[in-house]
């Protein structure tokens, strides 16, 4: 290395600087997914910028302070970085000498071997606030091949990163497309036709309480272990993070169901988080019960289940607007039942749901490709830096 230094953390504005203004980088500008210059705070006009700590292309930045998982994070500043950005005192900057490739050094510092060295030497009274010093970072042991080999390795891994970036952009575009199509379909800006080419009829205006049973959840008493020694799946809102629910962390017994307000919900039930975090939605792929943080929907014969699922996803804001509470927001069954919904015939509902489900399948494929590429890169790094 030719130099190692830290920056400056003056009292800044709460908003980022524009491209012609001076800003101080936040630690979140340095992430495992890459450097992000938009995470900065505007330097007040009355303060004089320190040009000696302005970031330059190929600077290696390392987070110095913060929660344990955010200390030692490494990014290399790209050639395209804007001017007038300074490092804060919670970032350490390394500059490579002529004998080494800065991209390779950034990759090497990101390896498990180097990260283990850093984590073993962090200081701090709590995991929420730990630190590493310039001295500790400067003492990290690296194994460095020739600069020529460093450059080849860095170029190869940069190509992998570019592929991940392209897939991530594709995922974002698909998600935006899905959001836009939901809005157009449910507002009837776009209509499907029947298989024979004829027009479907007008949509019927109704309310949620007329097209689905809405069922709350419950929690068995924790004082009786017999309520918890069973095989009935029991879900909490934190487990609703995907469209279809599979496994749960906890189960309750048949007795626990009987002795609580928990209800057995059949396959296909739309699970909706209704307390604190409102609007996470999933479709049960097995019989489940839930705690009180849910209002779940069991569709009747008027409604194609996945149509209602996508309608709820598209109308999350409407549910939140009807929620109330002083300590945390909650929407009750009585507030959900009268919510208005326009319902097409079952055939058009099915076409809408199938169309949106096809987009979801494409989103899932791309998400899996991103995860596979990340795991492949991780495996390569582990092999390179044993």
NORLINHU-V631132 format. One record per backbone hydrogen bond with DSSP energy under -1.0 kcal/mol. NH is the residue of the N-H (numbers start at 0). CO is the residue of the C=O. E is the energy in kcal/mol with one decimal. If there is no record, write none. Layout:
[[NH & CO & E] [NH & CO & E]]
This chain:
[[1 & 94 & -2.9] [2 & 94 & -1.2] [4 & 92 & -2.2] [6 & 87 & -1.6] [7 & 86 & -2.1] [12 & 41 & -2.5] [20 & 17 & -2.0] [22 & 83 & -2.1] [23 & 40 & -2.8] [24 & 85 & -3.2] [25 & 38 & -2.4] [28 & 25 & -1.8] [29 & 26 & -1.8] [33 & 30 & -2.0] [35 & 28 & -2.5] [38 & 35 & -1.4] [39 & 37 & -1.6] [40 & 23 & -2.2] [41 & 14 & -2.8] [42 & 21 & -2.7] [46 & 43 & -1.7] [52 & 49 & -1.7] [53 & 50 & -1.5] [54 & 84 & -2.8] [57 & 76 & -3.0] [58 & 55 & -1.9] [59 & 93 & -2.8] [60 & 74 & -3.0] [61 & 91 & -2.4] [62 & 72 & -2.0] [63 & 89 & -3.2] [65 & 129 & -2.0] [67 & 126 & -2.8] [69 & 66 & -2.4] [70 & 67 & -1.4] [71 & 62 & -2.1] [74 & 60 & -2.1] [76 & 58 & -2.9] [80 & 77 & -1.4] [85 & 22 & -2.7] [86 & 52 & -1.8] [90 & 87 & -1.5] [91 & 61 & -3.0] [92 & 4 & -3.9] [93 & 59 & -3.1] [94 & 2 & -2.1] [99 & 96 & -1.4] [104 & 100 & -2.3] [105 & 101 & -2.2] [106 & 102 & -2.0] [107 & 103 & -3.0] [108 & 104 & -2.5] [109 & 105 & -1.0] [110 & 107 & -1.1] [114 & 110 & -2.7] [115 & 111 & -2.5] [116 & 112 & -1.4] [117 & 113 & -2.1] [118 & 114 & -3.0] [119 & 115 & -1.8] [120 & 117 & -1.5] [122 & 130 & -2.3] [128 & 125 & -1.6] [129 & 65 & -3.3] [130 & 122 & -2.4] [131 & 63 & -1.9] [136 & 132 & -2.2] [137 & 133 & -2.7] [138 & 134 & -1.1] [139 & 136 & -1.4] [149 & 145 & -2.7] [150 & 146 & -2.5] [151 & 147 & -1.8] [152 & 148 & -2.5] [153 & 149 & -2.8] [154 & 150 & -2.4] [155 & 151 & -2.2] [156 & 152 & -2.5] [157 & 153 & -2.2] [158 & 154 & -1.6] [159 & 155 & -1.5] [160 & 156 & -2.4] [161 & 157 & -2.3] [162 & 158 & -2.0] [163 & 159 & -2.3] [164 & 160 & -2.6] [165 & 161 & -2.5] [166 & 162 & -2.3] [167 & 163 & -2.5] [168 & 164 & -2.2] [169 & 165 & -2.2] [170 & 166 & -2.5] [171 & 167 & -2.1] [172 & 168 & -2.4] [173 & 169 & -2.4] [174 & 170 & -2.2] [175 & 171 & -2.3] [176 & 172 & -2.4] [177 & 173 & -2.6] [178 & 174 & -2.2] [179 & 175 & -2.5] [180 & 176 & -2.5] [181 & 177 & -2.5] [182 & 178 & -1.9] [183 & 179 & -1.9] [184 & 180 & -2.7] [185 & 181 & -2.7] [186 & 182 & -1.1] [188 & 183 & -1.9] [189 & 183 & -1.5] [193 & 197 & -2.6] [196 & 193 & -2.2] [203 & 342 & -3.2] [205 & 340 & -2.8] [207 & 338 & -2.3] [208 & 336 & -2.7] [209 & 206 & -1.7] [210 & 207 & -1.3] [211 & 207 & -1.2] [212 & 297 & -2.5] [214 & 295 & -2.8] [217 & 289 & -2.6] [226 & 223 & -1.6] [227 & 224 & -1.5] [231 & 251 & -2.7] [233 & 249 & -2.0] [234 & 288 & -2.3] [238 & 235 & -2.2] [239 & 236 & -1.9] [240 & 238 & -1.2] [244 & 282 & -1.9] [251 & 231 & -2.7] [252 & 226 & -2.6] [256 & 252 & -1.8] [257 & 253 & -2.1] [258 & 254 & -2.2] [259 & 256 & -1.2] [264 & 287 & -3.5] [267 & 283 & -3.1] [268 & 265 & -1.9] [269 & 296 & -2.7] [270 & 281 & -3.1] [272 & 279 & -2.2] [273 & 292 & -2.4] [275 & 328 & -3.6] [276 & 274 & -1.9] [278 & 272 & -2.6] [281 & 270 & -1.8] [282 & 242 & -4.4] [283 & 268 & -2.6] [284 & 244 & -1.3] [287 & 264 & -2.0] [288 & 232 & -2.2] [290 & 234 & -1.8] [294 & 271 & -2.3] [295 & 214 & -3.3] [296 & 269 & -2.9] [297 & 212 & -2.6] [299 & 210 & -2.4] [302 & 299 & -1.8] [307 & 303 & -1.7] [308 & 304 & -2.0] [309 & 305 & -2.4] [310 & 306 & -2.3] [311 & 307 & -2.5] [312 & 308 & -2.2] [313 & 309 & -2.3] [314 & 310 & -1.2] [318 & 314 & -1.3] [319 & 315 & -2.1] [320 & 316 & -2.3] [322 & 319 & -1.3] [323 & 329 & -2.4] [329 & 323 & -1.9] [330 & 273 & -2.4] [335 & 331 & -1.4] [336 & 332 & -2.6] [338 & 335 & -2.0] [340 & 205 & -2.6] [342 & 203 & -3.2] [348 & 344 & -2.6] [349 & 345 & -2.4] [350 & 346 & -1.8] [351 & 347 & -2.5] [352 & 348 & -2.7] [353 & 349 & -2.6] [354 & 350 & -2.1] [355 & 351 & -2.2] [356 & 352 & -2.4] [357 & 353 & -1.9] [358 & 354 & -1.3] [359 & 355 & -2.1] [360 & 356 & -2.1] [361 & 357 & -1.6] [362 & 358 & -2.4] [363 & 359 & -2.5] [364 & 360 & -2.0] [365 & 361 & -2.2] [366 & 362 & -2.5] [367 & 363 & -2.2] [368 & 364 & -2.1] [369 & 365 & -2.3] [370 & 366 & -2.1] [371 & 367 & -2.7] [372 & 368 & -2.4] [373 & 369 & -2.3] [374 & 370 & -2.4] [375 & 371 & -2.5] [376 & 372 & -2.4] [377 & 373 & -2.5] [378 & 374 & -2.4] [379 & 375 & -2.2] [380 & 376 & -2.5] [381 & 377 & -2.2] [382 & 378 & -1.9] [383 & 379 & -2.3] [384 & 380 & -2.1]]
